[in-house]
């Protein structure tokens, strides 16, 4: 193998070597509820988080419009490519069966965006670049993405940290 430094000094090396693999740490650290979709009560919310198809990690609680909270969702992707895909889905369970009995919209993460008598759900998906060329290949960068595809609206944010192992 031949390598030349910025001063045009050439070095030769023979043998085998192994390149490092990109490790991406994604930390979902904040959800800001723009609209909890409930006029008279707090959101009966579930949130699911995925990175490059891994997950979902789940959080549930009762935030209100204007609230911020840490969903404590963390992912590590070893051997990541040059981009990663982040996904967050939120659902507000609104179904009321009558006579003081609450029902649920079902189990698991809904798909896409929508609203019906059972509840409201919104999904946001974003591809993030995790590639750097040259000095400073290890880096951390913030991300933010907003879901507004139904009456349930929120912004999710956090940090992406790229290292090589």
C-alpha positions as CSV (number, residue, x, y, z in Angstrom):
1,X,0.0,0.0,0.0
2,X,1.2,3.5,-0.8
3,X,0.3,6.6,1.1
4,X,1.3,10.3,0.6
5,X,1.0,12.9,3.3
6,X,0.4,16.6,2.7
7,X,4.1,17.3,2.4
8,X,4.4,14.7,-0.4
9,X,6.3,12.3,1.7
10,X,5.5,8.8,0.5
11,X,5.3,5.7,2.7
12,X,4.9,2.1,1.6
13,X,3.4,-0.7,3.7
14,X,2.9,-4.3,3.0
15,X,0.6,-6.8,4.7
16,X,-3.0,-6.9,5.7
17,X,-5.1,-4.3,7.4
18,X,-8.6,-3.9,8.4
19,X,-10.7,-0.7,8.0
20,X,-12.7,0.6,10.9
21,X,-16.5,0.4,10.8
22,X,-18.8,3.3,11.3
23,X,-20.8,3.2,14.6
24,X,-23.7,5.5,14.8
25,X,-25.3,6.3,18.2
26,X,-28.8,7.9,17.9
27,X,-30.3,9.4,21.1
28,X,-33.9,10.6,20.9
29,X,-33.7,13.1,23.8
30,X,-36.8,15.3,23.5
31,X,-40.4,15.4,22.3
32,X,-42.2,18.7,22.2
33,X,-46.0,18.2,22.0
34,X,-47.3,20.9,19.6
35,X,-50.9,19.6,19.7
36,X,-51.9,16.6,21.9
37,X,-55.1,16.3,19.8
38,X,-57.3,16.3,22.9
39,X,-59.4,19.4,23.6
40,X,-60.5,18.5,27.1
41,X,-57.7,16.2,28.4
42,X,-54.1,15.2,28.2
43,X,-52.9,12.9,25.5
44,X,-53.1,9.2,26.1
45,X,-49.9,8.9,24.1
46,X,-47.7,6.1,22.8
47,X,-44.5,6.8,20.8
48,X,-42.4,4.4,18.9
49,X,-38.8,5.0,17.7
50,X,-36.9,3.2,15.0
51,X,-33.4,3.6,13.4
52,X,-32.6,1.9,10.1
53,X,-35.4,-0.6,10.8
54,X,-34.2,-1.5,14.3
55,X,-36.7,-1.2,17.0
56,X,-39.2,-0.1,17.8
57,X,-38.5,1.3,21.2
58,X,-41.7,2.4,23.0
59,X,-42.7,5.2,25.4
60,X,-46.1,5.9,26.8
61,X,-47.5,8.7,29.0
62,X,-49.9,11.6,29.2
63,X,-48.3,14.8,28.0
64,X,-50.3,17.9,27.2
65,X,-50.0,20.5,24.4
66,X,-46.8,22.5,25.0
67,X,-45.1,19.8,27.1
68,X,-41.5,18.6,26.6
69,X,-40.3,15.2,27.8
70,X,-37.3,12.8,27.3
71,X,-38.4,9.5,25.8
72,X,-35.1,7.9,26.7
73,X,-34.8,6.1,23.4
74,X,-31.2,5.2,22.3
75,X,-29.9,3.1,19.4
76,X,-26.5,2.0,18.3
77,X,-25.9,0.9,14.7
78,X,-22.6,-0.8,14.0
79,X,-21.4,-0.9,10.4
80,X,-23.8,1.9,9.3
81,X,-23.8,3.2,5.7
82,X,-23.5,6.8,4.8
83,X,-27.1,7.7,5.8
84,X,-29.4,6.4,8.4
85,X,-33.2,6.5,8.5
86,X,-34.9,7.8,11.6
87,X,-38.6,7.1,12.3
88,X,-40.9,8.2,15.1
89,X,-44.7,7.4,15.3
90,X,-47.0,8.9,17.9
91,X,-50.6,7.8,18.7
92,X,-53.2,9.4,20.9
93,X,-55.7,6.8,22.0
94,X,-59.1,8.5,22.1
95,X,-61.6,5.7,22.1
96,X,-64.3,5.9,24.8
97,X,-66.6,2.9,25.0
98,X,-69.2,4.6,27.2
99,X,-70.3,4.3,30.8
100,X,-66.9,5.2,32.1
101,X,-65.1,2.4,30.3
102,X,-62.0,3.3,28.2
103,X,-61.1,1.2,25.3
104,X,-57.8,1.0,23.4
105,X,-57.1,1.5,19.7
106,X,-55.2,-1.8,19.6
107,X,-51.7,-3.0,20.2
108,X,-48.6,-2.0,18.4
109,X,-47.4,0.9,16.3
110,X,-49.8,2.3,13.7
111,X,-48.6,3.0,10.2
112,X,-48.4,6.5,8.6
113,X,-50.8,9.3,9.6
114,X,-54.4,9.3,10.3
115,X,-57.4,10.0,12.5
116,X,-60.6,8.1,13.4
117,X,-63.0,7.6,16.3
118,X,-60.3,5.6,18.0
119,X,-57.5,8.2,18.0
120,X,-55.0,10.2,16.1
121,X,-51.6,9.1,14.9
122,X,-48.6,10.8,13.1
123,X,-45.4,9.5,11.7
124,X,-42.2,11.3,10.7
125,X,-39.4,9.7,8.8
126,X,-36.1,11.4,8.0
127,X,-32.8,10.3,6.4
128,X,-29.7,11.7,8.1
129,X,-26.3,11.9,6.5
130,X,-23.6,10.3,8.7
131,X,-20.7,10.6,6.3
132,X,-17.7,12.7,6.7
133,X,-14.6,12.7,4.5
134,X,-11.2,13.4,6.0
135,X,-10.1,14.9,9.3
136,X,-12.8,14.9,11.9
137,X,-14.7,11.8,10.8
138,X,-15.9,11.3,14.4
139,X,-18.6,13.9,15.0
140,X,-21.9,14.6,16.8
141,X,-24.7,16.5,15.3
142,X,-28.2,17.4,16.5
143,X,-31.4,16.4,14.6
144,X,-35.0,17.5,14.7
145,X,-38.1,16.4,12.8
146,X,-41.7,17.4,13.1
147,X,-44.8,15.2,12.7
148,X,-47.9,17.0,11.6
149,X,-49.9,14.5,9.5
150,X,-52.9,14.3,11.9
151,X,-54.3,16.3,14.8
152,X,-51.5,14.8,16.9
153,X,-48.5,17.1,16.2
154,X,-45.0,16.9,17.8
155,X,-41.3,17.6,17.2
156,X,-38.8,15.0,18.1
157,X,-35.1,15.9,18.5
158,X,-31.8,14.4,19.7
159,X,-28.2,13.8,18.8
160,X,-26.4,11.6,16.3
161,X,-22.9,10.6,17.2
162,X,-20.6,9.0,14.7
163,X,-17.4,7.1,15.7
164,X,-15.3,4.4,14.1
165,X,-14.5,1.1,15.8
